[in-house]
Amino acid sequence: MTDKLQIAIVGGGIGGLAAALALRARGLNVTVFERAASPRELGAGVSIHPNAARLLGRVGLRDWLENISTRSVGLSLRTSRGEPVQRPPISDDRPTYQIHRVELLERLNEAQADAAVRYGHHCTGVRETEDGVQLTFASGATARADVVIGADGIHSVVQRKIGLATHPTSEGIMAYRGLIPSERFPWAKDLRGLNMWMGSGRSFICFPISQGRVINIVAFVPTNLESEESWSAPGDLRELAAEYDGWDAPVVEAIAALDETFRRGIYDRAPLPYWSTARVTLLGDAAHPMVPHFGQGAGQAIEDGFALAVLLEDAKPADVPARLKAYERLRLGHTSRVQAASRDAGRFYRSENEDAAERSRRMGKWMSAAGWIFQYDVEREATALL
């Protein structure tokens, strides 16, 4: 019988599944409990930057990343009229990978051990005792673990059960997303990496995914409407087109090529005061939800899981409270900085100034964040705490 910790992860999204791989790679026993009845099928494009890509490579996914994604270095910036905005070089020039979220989730699921992910388990209760944690599910089923990790997103049940609450504040921004077959654009074959147009309170992003077969677009526009934080709400294509009337031709063409779009309100949240109790902790959006303007939501969730794997690898049950507090100290400060950098990036993208040269001069402050974010090696930092 193994004396390794029994770990339960609540939530089978990118963060929860990546954490399961990282923990199991270090010999720990992990079960993921996911609310959905089957693997998720919703989503669009996601960027996996160097800080997260190197970690996925360490659990055997490097070749898969190279084969399934669209590989790129850096990003291309333009004003709404199409004038190039020069950016300072990023010190870490390792590639970013643009991936369809569904393809990433499918691969993370395929990499799990047999029966390691249990679908149809809606967690409703988390009861902590001196020697473990009992989970209760809507079906009446229960499960026991030495450690529980809440990876259940911005509406986290685990977060509430350990006495925390977040207070969302609207950015006054509505995001629209959509997917377009690349064959619809004569210029799509030359599209590389992340491309952004910005100005007049709006920004527009497009990048190829699925080995270039599909173009992912995300548009950020000002709004005074309240909206759910969900990508399932349909958007109005005519309203979206009107927001970008007169913009650079590729933006207008991309919107015209959409068959449908989905919208989501963008909300910000202040850092939580703590993440961990003696045997329960949080990761990803349950711990540090962030606005999407630096593309680090998935990356920071992946970092969380790998940090926990290092800190829990050789831990005994008696060590768990101290190890979870070490994890919290390591990650809370770092992710708070990334949250702030994401806010700054969004403000810059949507600023009214249309002068390309002026935008180039203003980029240094927030672009410098890319260096310390992309170079960060969470396994090295976590190992230094042991």
N, C-alpha and C positions, 0 to 999 in steps of 0.2 A: 504493500500500500504506500502510495506516495505521500510525502509530508509537505508537498508544495501547496501553496494557497489555492483555495477554490474562489474564483473570481466570477462575478456576474456583471454583465454589461447590459444596461437597459437602453435600447436604441440600436437599430441596425442600419444606420446611415453610414456615410463615408468615415466619420470619426470613430464610431463604434466598431465597425468591421476592421479598420486599420489597426485599432488598438488591440483587437483580438489576435490579429496576426503577429503583432509585435510582442505581446505577452506570451503567446504560445511558442514563438521562436526562442524564448528564454526558459522554456520548460514549464510554464505555468498552466494551470487548468482553467479554461475559460468557457463560459456559456453566454451567448448573446440572446437576449429576449427582445423581440421586435413586435410592436403593436400590429403592424399590417399583416394581413393573412398570407401574403406571398411577397417575394422580392419586389421592390419598388420599380415602377416603370415610368415615373414622371421625371422631367428635368431637361436641361439643355446643356450648354457648354460650361466647363469649369477649367480653370487654369491651375496647373500643378507646378509651382515655382521651385527653384533649386533647393530651398530648405526642406521641402517635403519630398521632392523627387529622389534626393539621395537616401532618404529613409525608406521609401518604398523599394528602392533598389536593394537595400540590405535584407529585405525579406523576399527576394527573388522575383521582383516585378520589373526589373530594369529593361529586359528585352521586350517584355510586353508593352511597356510605355513607349519604347522606340517604334514598335511595329503598329500599334493601334492609334496613336495620337498624331497630331500635327506638331512637329518639333520646330521651335523658333527661339531666337535670341532677341530680347529687347522688344520695343514697341515703336510704332510709328504714330506721330502726333500731328494733327493739322487743325487749323482754325475751321470755323463753319464754312468758310469760303474755299477751303482746300489749300491754304498756304501752309507749307511745312513749318513746324515748330521744332527747333533744334533742342535736343536734350543732352545733359551731361552724360558721359559714359558711366555705366554701372560696373563697379569693380569686380563683381562676380559674373562672368560671362557664360556660365554653364546654362544649358537650355531650360526654357520653360516648355511645358507640354500642355497643349490644348486638347481636352478630351470631352467626349460626350459623357455627361454625368451618369446616364444609364449604363453605358459600357464600363465605366469605372466601377460602379456598384456590382455589376454582373461579375467582373473579374475578382473583386474582393470577396464576393460570395463563393465563387468557384474555388478560391484558395483556402477556404475554411475547412477544418476537419469535419468528418461526418458527425451530424447531429449537433454541431456546435452552435447553430443558429436555429432558434425556435420561434417560428412565426405564429401570429395569432395570440400573442401574450401581451395584453394591455395591462401594464403595471398600475395598480391602484393603491398599494400600500408598501411602505418601507419601515420595518421595525428593527431598530438596532438594539442589540443586547451586549453584554460584556464580552461574549466570545464569538459574535457573528452578527449576521443580518438576515432577517426573513423578508422575502418579497411576497406580496400577494397580488394576484391577477384577477381581472374582471370575471374570468371563468370560474373562479373559486380555487384554482390551482395555487400552490405555494412553492417556493424554492428557497434554499438556504445557501449562504455564501460567507466566506471570510471577509470579502471586500465587495462592495457594490460601486460600480462606476455609472453615473448618470450621463448618458450620451444621447438624451432624448430631446434635444433641440430647444428652441426659444420658449416653448410652452412646457418646459420640463416638469414632470410630476416629481422626479427625484429632488429637484431643486426646491420645490415647495415643501416636500416632506422633511427637509433638513432646515426649515425655518427661514428660507430666503424668498425674496420677491424682487422682480425687476420692474422698472417703471419706464416704459417706452416713451420716447419723445419723437414726434414726427420731424423728419428733415424738410418737410414740405416738398417732397420729391416722389413722383410716381415712376416706377421702372416698368418698361415693356420689354418682353423678350420674344424671340421667334427663331425658327429654323428654316433655312432656304436651301434647296438643292443647288450645289455650286454650278451645275450645268446651265442654270438660268442666267448666269452672268458671264459675258466674254472676258471680263477682267479677273474672275475668280481664280483662274489657273495661276495667276501671278501673285495672289494674296498670300502673304507670309506673316505669321505672328499676329500680335494684337494690334489693331488699327483703331485709332480714336480721333473723332472730330469733336471740337469743343468750342463753346461760346454762347453768348446771349442767354445765360442761365440754364443751358442744356448741354448734354454730352451724348455721343453716339459711338458705340463700340461694335466692331465686328471682327470675327476671327474664324478660321477654318477648324473643323473637327472631323472625326471619323475619317482620318487619312485624306482630308481635303474634299470629301464627297458632299459635305454639308457646311454651310456658313451659319454660324451662330451670331445673332445680333442682340444687343441690349441697348435700350434708349432710356435716358433719364430726363424727365421733364418736370417743371414746377407744377405744383398742384395745391389746392386748398381743400381737397377731398380727403376724408379718412378712408382707409382701405385695409383689408385684412393682410397679414403677412403670409400670404400664400400665393403660389404661382398658378393656382387653378382658376382664378377669376379671369374671364375673357375680356380682352381689350377691344376698343373700337379702332379699326384700321384707318378710318377717315379722320378721326381725331388725331391719331398719331401722325399721319401724313401732314396735317395742318400745322403741327408743332414744328416741322422741319421744312416748311415751304421756303424755297430760296436757298437752301443749304447746298453744299457741294454735290455734284451729280451722283457719285456712288451712294451717298446717303439716301437721296430721293429714290434712286433706282432700287435700292435694297428694300425700302419700305413698300414700294409699289409691287415688289415680287412676293411679299408675304401672303400666304393664304389665311393665316390666323395669327393672333398675338395674345399673350397673357400678361396681366399687369399685377403689380405688387407695390404696396406702399413701403417706403424705406423709413425705418425707425431706428433711432440710436438709443443706447442704454449706457449708463455709467458703470464702471467696474463694480463688481460685487465686493462686499467687505471680507468675505471668506468663501471658500469652496468646499471645505472638508470638515467632517466630524471625525470621530474616532475610526470608523470603518466604512464611511461613505464619502465619495468625492464626485466631482463633475468634470466633464471635458467638453470641448467644442462649444457650440452655441448655448448649451446649458450653463456653461461657465463664463463665457466671454463673447456674447453676440456682438458682431461688428458690422458696420456699414460696408458695402461690397467694393468700395472704390480702389482698394489695393489688391483685390483678388486673393485675400489671405484667409478667408473663412475656412475652407477645406484644409489649407496648409497648416494653420494653427491647431486645428483639431487633430490632424495627423501627428504633429509634434507632441501634443498632450499624451496621446497613447504610447508613444515611444518613450517619453519621460517616465511614465508610470511603469513601463516594462523594466527599465533599468533599476528603478528604485524598489520594485517589489520582487525582483528575481530571486534573491536569497533570503527574503524576509520570512520570519516566523510570525504566527498570529499576534504575539506580544509586540512585535516591531511595527505593526501596521499603523497605529495612530501617529507615531513619529515620522514614518515614511510618507504618509499622506500629507502631513503638515509641511514636510520638506518639498514635496511636489507642489503644494500650493504656493510656497514662498518662491520657488523657482519660476513658476508659470504665471502667477498673477501679475507680477510687475512687468514681465516681458510682454504678455498679451495686452496689458493696458497701454503700453507704448505703441503696439501695432494698431490698437483701436484708435488712438489719437492720430497716428499717421494716416489711417484710412479716412478719418474726418477731414484732415488737411487736404488730402488728395481730392476728395469730392468737392471741396470749396474751390480749389484751383480749377478743376475741370469746368465747373459751372460758372466761373466768374464772367463778368460781362465784357471784359477787354478782348477786342478782336485783333489786336496788333500782334503779329507773329513774333516779332523781335522782342517785344515787351514780355510776352509769355515765356520766351526762351530764357530771358534774364531772371524770371521769377521761379524757374523750375528747380534751382539748386537745392532749396531748403527741403522740399518734400521728396525729391528724387534721391537725396542722400539716404533716406530711410531704406531704400531698396538694398543698399549695401549691407547694413547690419541685419536686415530681415533675411535676405537670401543667404548670407554667409553663416548664419546661426546654425550650430550643430547641437541639437537638444540632447542627444545621447552623451556627448562629451560633457556638456554642462551638468547633466544629471549625475554622471559618474563622479564628477568632482565633489559632489555632496556626500558621497559614501565614505 
